[in-house]
Amino acid sequence: MRRAESKIVTREGLRGKLAEHKKRAQRVVFANGCFDTLHVGHVRYLEGARLEGDVLVVGVNSDSSVSALKGSGRPILDENARALLVAALRPVDYVLLFSEPDVKSLLEDLRPDVHAKGTDYTAETVPERATANRLGIKVAIVGDPKEHSTRDLLESVRKAPHA
């Protein structure tokens, strides 16, 4: 079994690995997110993404991009911890940290077969939809209904009585 750390790769290293997978006609799926305090919704999203292909690459937002997206006090866990937690999940083959506000440039660079997004999106609201369409990348909405969020989890912890 591969150690989780070995699944965390650079963009340059990942390009070579994906070229090998594509030579073997393996279908590459790309998913992404902040994954700040991993929860059941994240696991179901990544399991659903993996069902779309043979190799699952997960882009994890850097600390600076999480702060920009989520606001003050976030992320809870630093980028290295979040990347390692995601890499430790069985469906995940590779993890890549990224700082861009969206994954359009990653789609351009990596050219996956499928771009998987969670059920908080529809095919029409995926931010990278036009890029994916132009590149011939299938967009798949995967995972369970959006009934879990880090924001809600943090709020329940804040409201819990403390002994």
C-alpha positions as protocol buffer text, in pm:
chain_id: "A"
residue {
  index: 1
  type: MET
  ca { x: 0 y: 0 z: 0 }
}
residue {
  index: 2
  type: ARG
  ca { x: 131 y: 347 z: -91 }
}
residue {
  index: 3
  type: ARG
  ca { x: 202 y: 592 z: 188 }
}
residue {
  index: 4
  type: ALA
  ca { x: -18 y: 900 z: 178 }
}
residue {
  index: 5
  type: GLU
  ca { x: 283 y: 1133 z: 148 }
}
residue {
  index: 6
  type: SER
  ca { x: 384 y: 967 z: -179 }
}
residue {
  index: 7
  type: LYS
  ca { x: 50 y: 1068 z: -334 }
}
residue {
  index: 8
  type: ILE
  ca { x: 120 y: 1441 z: -288 }
}
residue {
  index: 9
  type: VAL
  ca { x: 286 y: 1563 z: -607 }
}
residue {
  index: 10
  type: THR
  ca { x: 397 y: 1877 z: -787 }
}
residue {
  index: 11
  type: ARG
  ca { x: 225 y: 1993 z: -1103 }
}
residue {
  index: 12
  type: GLU
  ca { x: 533 y: 1906 z: -1308 }
}
residue {
  index: 13
  type: GLY
  ca { x: 561 y: 1558 z: -1157 }
}
residue {
  index: 14
  type: LEU
  ca { x: 192 y: 1496 z: -1202 }
}
residue {
  index: 15
  type: ARG
  ca { x: 202 y: 1573 z: -1575 }
}
residue {
  index: 16
  type: GLY
  ca { x: 447 y: 1288 z: -1630 }
}
residue {
  index: 17
  type: LYS
  ca { x: 247 y: 1044 z: -1416 }
}
residue {
  index: 18
  type: LEU
  ca { x: -74 y: 1127 z: -1599 }
}
residue {
  index: 19
  type: ALA
  ca { x: 94 y: 1079 z: -1937 }
}
residue {
  index: 20
  type: GLU
  ca { x: 180 y: 724 z: -1829 }
}
residue {
  index: 21
  type: HIS
  ca { x: -179 y: 656 z: -1718 }
}
residue {
  index: 22
  type: LYS
  ca { x: -314 y: 791 z: -2047 }
}
residue {
  index: 23
  type: LYS
  ca { x: -72 y: 569 z: -2244 }
}
residue {
  index: 24
  type: ARG
  ca { x: -242 y: 276 z: -2066 }
}
residue {
  index: 25
  type: ALA
  ca { x: -583 y: 416 z: -2171 }
}
residue {
  index: 26
  type: GLN
  ca { x: -677 y: 490 z: -1811 }
}
residue {
  index: 27
  type: ARG
  ca { x: -948 y: 749 z: -1757 }
}
residue {
  index: 28
  type: VAL
  ca { x: -826 y: 1042 z: -1541 }
}
residue {
  index: 29
  type: VAL
  ca { x: -1069 y: 1223 z: -1311 }
}
residue {
  index: 30
  type: PHE
  ca { x: -994 y: 1560 z: -1150 }
}
residue {
  index: 31
  type: ALA
  ca { x: -1175 y: 1681 z: -835 }
}
residue {
  index: 32
  type: ASN
  ca { x: -1093 y: 1978 z: -615 }
}
residue {
  index: 33
  type: GLY
  ca { x: -1180 y: 2156 z: -293 }
}
residue {
  index: 34
  type: CYS
  ca { x: -1062 y: 2316 z: 28 }
}
residue {
  index: 35
  type: PHE
  ca { x: -1118 y: 2005 z: 245 }
}
residue {
  index: 36
  type: ASP
  ca { x: -1089 y: 2214 z: 561 }
}
residue {
  index: 37
  type: THR
  ca { x: -1181 y: 1967 z: 837 }
}
residue {
  index: 38
  type: LEU
  ca { x: -1257 y: 1656 z: 638 }
}
residue {
  index: 39
  type: HIS
  ca { x: -1616 y: 1531 z: 675 }
}
residue {
  index: 40
  type: VAL
  ca { x: -1845 y: 1262 z: 536 }
}
residue {
  index: 41
  type: GLY
  ca { x: -1959 y: 1481 z: 245 }
}
residue {
  index: 42
  type: HIS
  ca { x: -1599 y: 1509 z: 127 }
}
residue {
  index: 43
  type: VAL
  ca { x: -1553 y: 1131 z: 140 }
}
residue {
  index: 44
  type: ARG
  ca { x: -1871 y: 1069 z: -57 }
}
residue {
  index: 45
  type: TYR
  ca { x: -1772 y: 1335 z: -314 }
}
residue {
  index: 46
  type: LEU
  ca { x: -1432 y: 1173 z: -369 }
}
residue {
  index: 47
  type: GLU
  ca { x: -1579 y: 822 z: -382 }
}
residue {
  index: 48
  type: GLY
  ca { x: -1827 y: 944 z: -643 }
}
residue {
  index: 49
  type: ALA
  ca { x: -1549 y: 1112 z: -839 }
}
residue {
  index: 50
  type: ARG
  ca { x: -1343 y: 794 z: -844 }
}
residue {
  index: 51
  type: LEU
  ca { x: -1636 y: 601 z: -993 }
}
residue {
  index: 52
  type: GLU
  ca { x: -1603 y: 826 z: -1301 }
}
residue {
  index: 53
  type: GLY
  ca { x: -1263 y: 685 z: -1398 }
}
residue {
  index: 54
  type: ASP
  ca { x: -948 y: 488 z: -1321 }
}
residue {
  index: 55
  type: VAL
  ca { x: -723 y: 753 z: -1167 }
}
residue {
  index: 56
  type: LEU
  ca { x: -836 y: 1026 z: -925 }
}
residue {
  index: 57
  type: VAL
  ca { x: -638 y: 1349 z: -896 }
}
residue {
  index: 58
  type: VAL
  ca { x: -751 y: 1590 z: -624 }
}
residue {
  index: 59
  type: GLY
  ca { x: -658 y: 1957 z: -622 }
}
residue {
  index: 60
  type: VAL
  ca { x: -646 y: 2097 z: -268 }
}
residue {
  index: 61
  type: ASN
  ca { x: -666 y: 2474 z: -226 }
}
residue {
  index: 62
  type: SER
  ca { x: -361 y: 2637 z: -68 }
}
residue {
  index: 63
  type: ASP
  ca { x: -397 y: 2825 z: 260 }
}
residue {
  index: 64
  type: SER
  ca { x: -400 y: 3161 z: 80 }
}
residue {
  index: 65
  type: SER
  ca { x: -677 y: 3055 z: -158 }
}
residue {
  index: 66
  type: VAL
  ca { x: -889 y: 2908 z: 126 }
}
residue {
  index: 67
  type: SER
  ca { x: -861 y: 3239 z: 314 }
}
residue {
  index: 68
  type: ALA
  ca { x: -966 y: 3429 z: 1 }
}
residue {
  index: 69
  type: LEU
  ca { x: -1263 y: 3195 z: -60 }
}
residue {
  index: 70
  type: LYS
  ca { x: -1382 y: 3131 z: 296 }
}
residue {
  index: 71
  type: GLY
  ca { x: -1279 y: 3442 z: 487 }
}
residue {
  index: 72
  type: SER
  ca { x: -1117 y: 3522 z: 819 }
}
residue {
  index: 73
  type: GLY
  ca { x: -1024 y: 3232 z: 1043 }
}
residue {
  index: 74
  type: ARG
  ca { x: -995 y: 2981 z: 762 }
}
residue {
  index: 75
  type: PRO
  ca { x: -843 y: 2742 z: 695 }
}
residue {
  index: 76
  type: ILE
  ca { x: -864 y: 2554 z: 1023 }
}
residue {
  index: 77
  type: LEU
  ca { x: -601 y: 2302 z: 912 }
}
residue {
  index: 78
  type: ASP
  ca { x: -295 y: 2408 z: 713 }
}
residue {
  index: 79
  type: GLU
  ca { x: -254 y: 2306 z: 351 }
}
residue {
  index: 80
  type: ASN
  ca { x: -4 y: 2029 z: 424 }
}
residue {
  index: 81
  type: ALA
  ca { x: -235 y: 1865 z: 679 }
}
residue {
  index: 82
  type: ARG
  ca { x: -535 y: 1894 z: 445 }
}
residue {
  index: 83
  type: ALA
  ca { x: -337 y: 1748 z: 154 }
}
residue {
  index: 84
  type: LEU
  ca { x: -218 y: 1455 z: 367 }
}
residue {
  index: 85
  type: LEU
  ca { x: -570 y: 1378 z: 494 }
}
residue {
  index: 86
  type: VAL
  ca { x: -707 y: 1374 z: 138 }
}
residue {
  index: 87
  type: ALA
  ca { x: -411 y: 1165 z: 17 }
}
residue {
  index: 88
  type: ALA
  ca { x: -483 y: 908 z: 290 }
}
residue {
  index: 89
  type: LEU
  ca { x: -825 y: 831 z: 141 }
}
residue {
  index: 90
  type: ARG
  ca { x: -837 y: 508 z: -61 }
}
residue {
  index: 91
  type: PRO
  ca { x: -1009 y: 651 z: -374 }
}
residue {
  index: 92
  type: VAL
  ca { x: -740 y: 918 z: -418 }
}
residue {
  index: 93
  type: ASP
  ca { x: -435 y: 852 z: -637 }
}
residue {
  index: 94
  type: TYR
  ca { x: -270 y: 1195 z: -643 }
}
residue {
  index: 95
  type: VAL
  ca { x: -304 y: 1523 z: -454 }
}
residue {
  index: 96
  type: LEU
  ca { x: -188 y: 1859 z: -584 }
}
residue {
  index: 97
  type: LEU
  ca { x: -188 y: 2188 z: -389 }
}
residue {
  index: 98
  type: PHE
  ca { x: -293 y: 2491 z: -593 }
}
residue {
  index: 99
  type: SER
  ca { x: -331 y: 2863 z: -526 }
}
residue {
  index: 100
  type: GLU
  ca { x: -543 y: 2985 z: -817 }
}
residue {
  index: 101
  type: PRO
  ca { x: -900 y: 3104 z: -745 }
}
residue {
  index: 102
  type: ASP
  ca { x: -1040 y: 2830 z: -972 }
}
residue {
  index: 103
  type: VAL
  ca { x: -905 y: 2525 z: -1155 }
}
residue {
  index: 104
  type: LYS
  ca { x: -928 y: 2644 z: -1516 }
}
residue {
  index: 105
  type: SER
  ca { x: -550 y: 2650 z: -1557 }
}
residue {
  index: 106
  type: LEU
  ca { x: -520 y: 2304 z: -1399 }
}
residue {
  index: 107
  type: LEU
  ca { x: -774 y: 2166 z: -1646 }
}
residue {
  index: 108
  type: GLU
  ca { x: -572 y: 2326 z: -1929 }
}
residue {
  index: 109
  type: ASP
  ca { x: -248 y: 2186 z: -1796 }
}
residue {
  index: 110
  type: LEU
  ca { x: -353 y: 1837 z: -1685 }
}
residue {
  index: 111
  type: ARG
  ca { x: -626 y: 1761 z: -1943 }
}
residue {
  index: 112
  type: PRO
  ca { x: -822 y: 1507 z: -1735 }
}
residue {
  index: 113
  type: ASP
  ca { x: -1100 y: 1309 z: -1900 }
}
residue {
  index: 114
  type: VAL
  ca { x: -1351 y: 1410 z: -1630 }
}
residue {
  index: 115
  type: HIS
  ca { x: -1387 y: 1715 z: -1404 }
}
residue {
  index: 116
  type: ALA
  ca { x: -1590 y: 1608 z: -1098 }
}
residue {
  index: 117
  type: LYS
  ca { x: -1778 y: 1864 z: -890 }
}
residue {
  index: 118
  type: GLY
  ca { x: -1997 y: 1819 z: -583 }
}
residue {
  index: 119
  type: THR
  ca { x: -2373 y: 1839 z: -569 }
}
residue {
  index: 120
  type: ASP
  ca { x: -2361 y: 2202 z: -457 }
}
residue {
  index: 121
  type: TYR
  ca { x: -2313 y: 2264 z: -832 }
}
residue {
  index: 122
  type: THR
  ca { x: -2523 y: 2188 z: -1136 }
}
residue {
  index: 123
  type: ALA
  ca { x: -2385 y: 2131 z: -1486 }
}
residue {
  index: 124
  type: GLU
  ca { x: -2473 y: 2496 z: -1558 }
}
residue {
  index: 125
  type: THR
  ca { x: -2307 y: 2648 z: -1248 }
}
residue {
  index: 126
  type: VAL
  ca { x: -1965 y: 2475 z: -1259 }
}
residue {
  index: 127
  type: PRO
  ca { x: -1720 y: 2770 z: -1276 }
}
residue {
  index: 128
  type: GLU
  ca { x: -1490 y: 2586 z: -1517 }
}
residue {
  index: 129
  type: ARG
  ca { x: -1771 y: 2461 z: -1742 }
}
residue {
  index: 130
  type: ALA
  ca { x: -1667 y: 2662 z: -2051 }
}
residue {
  index: 131
  type: THR
  ca { x: -1303 y: 2557 z: -2016 }
}
residue {
  index: 132
  type: ALA
  ca { x: -1400 y: 2191 z: -1974 }
}
residue {
  index: 133
  type: ASN
  ca { x: -1632 y: 2205 z: -2277 }
}
residue {
  index: 134
  type: ARG
  ca { x: -1366 y: 2369 z: -2494 }
}
residue {
  index: 135
  type: LEU
  ca { x: -1113 y: 2100 z: -2395 }
}
residue {
  index: 136
  type: GLY
  ca { x: -1356 y: 1808 z: -2435 }
}
residue {
  index: 137
  type: ILE
  ca { x: -1352 y: 1729 z: -2062 }
}
residue {
  index: 138
  type: LYS
  ca { x: -1670 y: 1571 z: -1928 }
}
residue {
  index: 139
  type: VAL
  ca { x: -1818 y: 1751 z: -1624 }
}
residue {
  index: 140
  type: ALA
  ca { x: -1969 y: 1511 z: -1370 }
}
residue {
  index: 141
  type: ILE
  ca { x: -2172 y: 1611 z: -1064 }
}
residue {
  index: 142
  type: VAL
  ca { x: -2097 y: 1352 z: -795 }
}
residue {
  index: 143
  type: GLY
  ca { x: -2144 y: 1277 z: -427 }
}
residue {
  index: 144
  type: ASP
  ca { x: -2439 y: 1293 z: -195 }
}
residue {
  index: 145
  type: PRO
  ca { x: -2677 y: 1587 z: -155 }
}
residue {
  index: 146
  type: LYS
  ca { x: -2506 y: 1892 z: -4 }
}
residue {
  index: 147
  type: GLU
  ca { x: -2615 y: 1831 z: 355 }
}
residue {
  index: 148
  type: HIS
  ca { x: -2267 y: 1859 z: 505 }
}
residue {
  index: 149
  type: SER
  ca { x: -2040 y: 2158 z: 524 }
}
residue {
  index: 150
  type: THR
  ca { x: -1732 y: 2261 z: 717 }
}
residue {
  index: 151
  type: ARG
  ca { x: -1906 y: 2590 z: 796 }
}
residue {
  index: 152
  type: ASP
  ca { x: -2197 y: 2407 z: 962 }
}
residue {
  index: 153
  type: LEU
  ca { x: -1962 y: 2171 z: 1144 }
}
residue {
  index: 154
  type: LEU
  ca { x: -1761 y: 2462 z: 1286 }
}
residue {
  index: 155
  type: GLU
  ca { x: -2078 y: 2641 z: 1392 }
}
residue {
  index: 156
  type: SER
  ca { x: -2203 y: 2334 z: 1581 }
}
residue {
  index: 157
  type: VAL
  ca { x: -1867 y: 2310 z: 1762 }
}
residue {
  index: 158
  type: ARG
  ca { x: -1886 y: 2678 z: 1856 }
}
residue {
  index: 159
  type: LYS
  ca { x: -2241 y: 2638 z: 1993 }
}
residue {
  index: 160
  type: ALA
  ca { x: -2172 y: 2317 z: 2184 }
}
residue {
  index: 161
  type: PRO
  ca { x: -2168 y: 2353 z: 2564 }
}
residue {
  index: 162
  type: HIS
  ca { x: -1813 y: 2336 z: 2692 }
}
residue {
  index: 163
  type: ALA
  ca { x: -1741 y: 2167 z: 3022 }
}
